[in-house]
């Protein structure tokens, strides 16, 4: 493989951790039914952020040992997906019993979820193992990201190895060609209305993920040459606001030919904007910076539990407005009185409650481990 690649950092990159922390906060806000313009702004770039930050740490050395790279990806994405998908599968009918899921309120159309029979649970279990699908759409709706990042990263290393194996392309040329190929393939698919039948939901997000993963690889190489300052940050911010105002699309299952130029633009600009903000925050070494690093290092738990955490705020909203109990099953949040500012509480709970639960579990583990050690010594 061509050695023209930046080595993986010996020091942990807390700027990227903050980027991931900000990205997961934006995702939670977007799911909390924030004001329409804010939600549209967030959706133009927040998911590309995750794929770019993942690609940032790719090295040409990964392509020298692709099986090790793929094994790490499966361990870090496929196994957590199965674990938490099974968790929600096992508790699905329990949630139904208490009304957290119900047939009266589910999605905007009035609810489409039902209790699982043994047969339907088995069918979903099979989908989980074979296609990373079948997860609970109402409490685990963000789980597509596990599959998206796994497919994108594995596909990238395979294509990278095939192209770089010719010995005619350097690191940058190889990564750029993968990105161009992903973009061309997406244009072909959108123009013809085609889907990748072996990937649930047609694979649109996965191929966009491949493009942005490659974008992260390229950004890492050119990072020393890329200017960052407040004025550029302000320009990026205004452009992203304009993209939201124009209703430009994010990474969804569908697509238009306009997305071929608009999504790479908004995704890249959004990353540059967030990266500058993260760099400024990282310099301060204060409590806010530490909290964002912690969030960024534990995005998995926010991804898994933020929708369930919303239910705590839904309880408050039901009590506040005297709503019927079944509205606890609204997906993702209660839609009545949408302009009352509850999206702020939903956003705080969606980030804070999963992480507070994580801190509690870790504390109990340490305490149990200490007591067990003391007992063995005694």
WOJO-V384716 format. One record per pair of residues at least 12 apart in sequence whose C-alpha atoms are under 6 Angstrom apart, sorted by the first residue. I is the first residue (numbers start at 0). J is the second residue. D is the distance in whole Angstrom. If there is no record, write none. Layout:
BEGIN
i=<I I>
j=<J J>
d=<D D>
END
This chain:
BEGIN
i=<1 3 4 4 14 14 16 16 16 17 17 17 17 18 19 20 20 20 22 27 28 31 31 33 39 40 40 42 43 43 43 44 44 44 47 47 48 50 50 50 51 51 51 51 52 54 54 54 55 55 55 62 62 69 76 84 92 98 99 99 100 101 104 104 104 105 105 105 106 138 147 151 151 151 174 178 178 181 203 204 232 235 235 300 301 301 304 305 308 309 309 312 313>
j=<169 170 59 170 277 278 292 295 296 277 291 292 295 277 295 291 294 295 45 346 346 342 345 342 243 240 243 249 248 249 265 265 266 269 211 266 270 208 211 212 211 212 214 215 215 212 215 216 215 216 219 156 160 153 145 134 114 325 327 328 328 328 326 328 329 328 329 330 330 306 205 205 208 209 213 210 213 210 252 250 272 268 272 353 350 353 353 349 349 345 349 345 327>
d=<6 5 6 6 6 6 5 5 6 6 5 5 5 6 5 5 5 4 6 6 5 5 6 5 5 6 4 5 6 4 6 6 4 5 6 5 6 6 6 5 5 5 6 4 6 4 4 5 4 5 5 6 5 6 5 5 5 6 6 5 5 6 6 5 5 6 5 5 5 6 5 6 5 4 6 5 6 6 6 6 5 6 6 6 6 6 6 4 5 6 6 6 6>
END
